[in-house]
Amino acid sequence: MPNINIYLNSAFVGYFLAMFFYFIGLLFPTKVFPLLARFFSLAGVLLLSLYIGMRWQAAGRPPLSNMFESLIIFAWGITAVFIFIDLRYKIKSIAVLSSLLGLLALGYASLLDKEIAPLLPALKSNWLTIHVFTCFIGYAALTIGFAASLILLFKKGNIENLDSISYKMIALGFLFLALGIISGAVWANSAWGTYWSWDPKETWSLITWFVYAIYLHVRFRKGWRGKRAAWLSVLGFLAMLFTYFGVNYLLSGLHSYA
């Protein structure tokens, strides 16, 4: 699919240039570099959107069925969510880390098999789009929350904006992760006659959800802010990474195709 892959390759260049100019802007505080970085971030997202749309058309199904396709959606979601945060807060350190994470997701995807494979029978459902999309919007928001939390842990002085970004992104990610778990349960019941089977992916999704539930609980009820809350955010992100990658490569189950 060379005519399609050109959009993927161009998106990767856009992501790389965005990260590069965000980093240069961190070293040399002028208005030009952040503007260039935002331009390339937006260009990268638009090019990746074109690739996703064209792959969807070529496959005749949503591109959500394997690790390559999920990484494309993940990379798209990270940058799409981050653009709004960058325009609102303009915190250079978050810009560098978030753009790097999006670039890493897209770079990893580029190493995987890009061939379009037939959809497995178990995945032929309208619930596929709802379940996967909500999960990955949640993952993207939680990734931005992690970036803000990680920077907060190493930053001295005023961390109020970082703490606020981390909280807002985690609250958004928590909501979409919950919707992903619920939609997956409904899909499982329609496909296999049971809402929950303690599949490794299901179990680790629930563990991740509970870690972030604890984060929100201690923030509201115990007044945790700053570095204490940030450590919980980092723990939640590690649980999310294992849910996404570790389960696929280390454990077998109903989600092994993902």
Buried (B, 14 or more C-beta within 10 A) or exposed (E): BEEBBEBBEBBBEBBBBBBBBBBBBBEEEEEEBBEBBBBBBBBBBBBBBBBBEBBBEEBEBBBBBBBBBBBBBBBBBBBBBBBEBBEEBEBBBBBBBBBBBBBBBBBBBBEEEBEBEEBEEBBEBEBBBBBBBBBBBBBBBBBBBBBBBBBBBEEEEEBEBBBEBBBBBBBBBBBBBBBBBBBBBBBBEEBEEEBEEEBBBBBBBBBBBEBBBBBBEBBEEEEBBBBEBBBBBBBBBBBBBBBBEBBBEEBEBBBEBB
